[in-house]
Amino acid sequence: MPFGPKGLITIPDIKPFPIGVIESKDLDSGCMLPTCLSREARPCVRSISWSPLGFAPNAGCLLAVCTTKGVVKVYRSPFCEFSADWVEVMDISEMLHTYFAKIRYGEAHVASPEDSSQVNFEQGNRGDGPIAHLRIRSKGKRQNNSSFISAEQYARRSAMLSSLVAVWSPMLDSESARRFCVLAIGAKSGIISFWRVHEPQCYSITQGSNPAPVASFIGFIQAHNSWITAISFSKFVSDGSPQLLLSTGSSDGSVKLWRVYISDLLKSTEDSHASFSLLKEVTSIGSGACTVLSLVPDTSPHKIILAIGRGSGSLELLTYDTSVGTFDVSGSHYAHNQAVTGLAWAFDGQCLYSCSQVLHLTM
């Protein structure tokens, strides 16, 4: 296009997920305060992540977009529509809601409807997360499609569906299947869900022969007890076995390192928890909110480097030796006067770029 953007994604408003209704007396519960005070006028973008090259039907990249309303969708370029508007190919949040509804959000019991005052969360032009502003029903008959839940249940369900960050893994190879990658979604509940996407068997630029990408839910982990604010992947080989490393950060300051054998990712299904196992708790609660992570292999065998940016403006560099299972602090200093919002390594792994409002180079 001679004028305007080459590509465009418009973030639409969403219909809230039907996660249940609460009684009006529960509106004053402390856990409902963030919902009642939310004043997001319109959906905005919170996080984006590119897939590895080759996962779109035209051999390009997929783009995962997470909004301030907690919704994650995946888009592809309009290679056959002759338009600047990118095409939605997957609604990850809708699939996640379907799964949690099927397992009843992991709750053993859900209260049945009763004739009483109730609060229903409905679509409006305000809201933060998969819910919106309130409408109170003080009279009326029992609703056949509604079920009463406690305020705590509502807050928990909302947190499980309110996504904060979406990150693609690197390209993963398998001897028995096509190459694939994993999309990790971090939520306010501290849960990270994982979605497996295979590389297309063939590519084409004609619409008729381009099946839409498919994401398979392969489980989740309760990574933290607070909001997931940062995720980073890295491939690693130990004892001849290819592994995928995962670093996760939370708003409470904790940072953890996880690992999974790549072969196990092909065996995971939605009926089991993800195969990631905790390798090390890097930092504990109270270290300052983690805002960004970057995980890369070191030039030395059996070592990886983890960079942690925090809301205080501090930047921490740690080296993990897999042969002995210990972390060594390579450096820690206040790189910025504001929260560290971005980290990027140079190709040689020796230079690290960090940014808040001003770009710095850390050697």
Buried (B, 14 or more C-beta within 10 A) or exposed (E): EEEEEEBEBEBEBBEBBBBBBBBBEBBEBEBBEBBEEBEBEEBEEBBBBEBBEBBBBBBBBBBBBBBBBBBBBBBBBBBBEEEBEBBBBBBBBBBBBEBBBEEEBEEEEEEEBEEEBBBBBEEEEEBBBBBBBBEEBEEEEEBEEBBBBBBBBBBBBBBBBBBBBBBBBEBBEBEEEEEBBBBBBBBBBBBBBBBBBBBBEEBBEEEEEBEEBEBBBBBBBEBBEBBBBBBBBBBBEBEEEBBBBBBBBBBBBBBBBBBBBBBBBBEBEBEEEBBBEEBBEBBEEEBBBBBBBBBBBBEEEBBBBBBBBBBBBBBBBBBBBBEEEEBEEEBEEEBBEEBBBEBEBEEEEEEBBBBBEEEEEBE
